[in-house]
Amino acid sequence: MKANLSTKEENRQILLCNTNRNAKYFLETIKHRDNGKYKKIPNFLIKKTGEVINLHNNDVTSFFLPGFKIERGVVVVSLENDGWLKRRTSDGKYVNWLGDIYDSKVSEKKWRGKLFWDQYTDKQIKETSKVVGKICKKYRIPRTSTGHNVFMEDVEYFKGVVSRSNYNEYWTDINPTFNFELI
């Protein structure tokens, strides 16, 4: 798919990704990592409760997309989500990649070698749609989406809403429980 292509210099995208942990711990991590000089900070964090936190106004690009030569024009929206989960054989409990016990509803869908996923909340999706609308209006980004979360050839030229998993076949965010139709 090569619709809505632009040059890298003109590129404007909204990049959706996950926190891959609880929002509280995610915020602590970015505050203290690399002695407070951590650069992989999204523009917005949308918690499961629907609360939107504006972390900064600068464009964020290459820090979220290692290996891609995108210098500017990507607004990053990170959703509170544990991502893929695994079931411990010792007690049958679900845990995230850090080993933290997950105690909410688990979604089961085989994708990218994983089977169990944390779900996005309705409030979170609703607020994500609002934030995407505001960003699209402010930066004149087309309110279009790739419509899926799989690798997409030349995605760095796409104008609109993408997920990190569109850039690389190994990234697992946004996970398969996300409803792109609501964007």
N, C-alpha and C positions, 0 to 999 in steps of 0.2 A: 504494500500500500504506500503510495507516494503522494497522496493528496495533501494540499495545503503546505507545500514545500517552500522553504525560504533558505537564504544563505545562513551560515552559522552566525555571522555578524548581526543579522536582523532577527535572529531566532527569539521567539517569545513563547515560553511554555509554562504551564503549571505542572510541577512534578509532585505526584502523590507518593508517599512512602510511609512506613510504619516506625513507631518508636521501638518496637520489639521488646518492650517491657512496660511496666506500670509507669504512668506519666510522672508521678512523684520521683521515682528513681531515675527516670530519663532526664528530668530537669536537674537533679543533683549531679548526674554524670556530666552533663555539658557545662555545668557551673565549675566543677573542680578538675575535670580532665585536662591533661597537659598544663598543669599549674594555672588554670583559668584562661588558657590561650587556645582552647579547642575551637576549631573553625567549622566543624560539621554541624552547624546550627540551622534548623529550618526557620523560615520566615514565620510560619504559624504552626501551632500545635493544637489539635482538636481532640479534646478528651472524650472518653466514652459517655460522659454526662452531657456532652454537647457544648461544654465551655470552650471558648476559643481564646487562645493565648497568643498575642502578637509578640514574637521574640525579637524581631528587628525588621527594618524596612529595606535593607540592602538586598540586591539580587544575590542568590546563592547558586553556584553551578558546580564546578569541577570537584568540590569537596564531597558532593553526593554522587558524583559520577566519575569515579576513578578510571582513567584510561581514555576519557573523552575530552577533546579539546574545545569545550564550550566555555567561553570566557565570561559571558554575561547573558542576562535575559531569561533566567529560569527562576521562578518563584516556587519555593519548596513548602508544601503543606504536609506535615507529618501527623498521622492519625495514631492515637494511643491504641496499640494492638500488640499482643504477644507474638503474632505471626504463627509459625508452625509449632505444633506441640507434639510431644511423644508420651506414650503411656509407659510408666515404669512397670517393669515386670515384678518387682518386689511387692508392690501393694496395689497396682492397677490405677494409681492416680496419674493425672495428666500433669506434665511439667513443661515449662518453656525451655529455650535453649540454655538458660542459665541454671536450670534445675529448680526454679521457683515453682511451687505448686499452683496450678491453675484451678480455680474453683467456680468457673462459670460454664455456660453451655458450650459444648465442643461441636464444631461442624466437621463432618467427615466427607472428604473429597480427595481423591488421589490426584496430585498435581506436583510436578517437579520432584518426584521421589519422596514426597511427604504425604501423610494421610489425614492428620488431625490439625484443625485450624481454630484460632480465636476468631470470634465473629465481631463485626462492626455493629454498633448499636444504631437504631433508627434515628435517635437524636443526633448522633455523630454524623450520619449520612446527610441529614437535613442541614446541619450547620456547615458541613463540607460544601454542599451545593450552594449555600448562601455566600460563603467565602470565595468559592470559585467564581461566582457571578460578579462579585465586587472586584476581584482581581482582573477578570476579563474586561470589565468596563474601564478600570483605571489604566491598564496597559494596552487596551485595544487588542486583546488576545481573542481570537475566535472561540466561542463557547462550543467547541467540538472536542470530542474525545476519541481516543483510539478504539474505545468500546470493548476493550479486552485487556488482559494482563499478561499476554505472551510476547515473546521477542518479536520485534518489528524492524525490518531492514530500513535503514536511513531514518530512524525515529528522531535523531537529533535535528532534523530539518522540519519536523512536524510542528505546525502551529496549533496549539490547543492544550488539552489536558492529557497527560501521559502518566504512567506509573514507572517506578524504577525497574520493574520486571520487563518493561518494553525495551529497555536498553541492553539487558543481558539475560541470557537463558538460565543463569544460576541464581539471580536475585529472586526472592519470594515475596516481595511487596510491590504492589498491593496484592493481598492474598485472594483466593477464589471466592471468598464470601462477600466481596465488594460488589455492589450493584451499580455498574457504570451507567445504566439507563437513567439514574436519578441525577446525574451530572448534566 
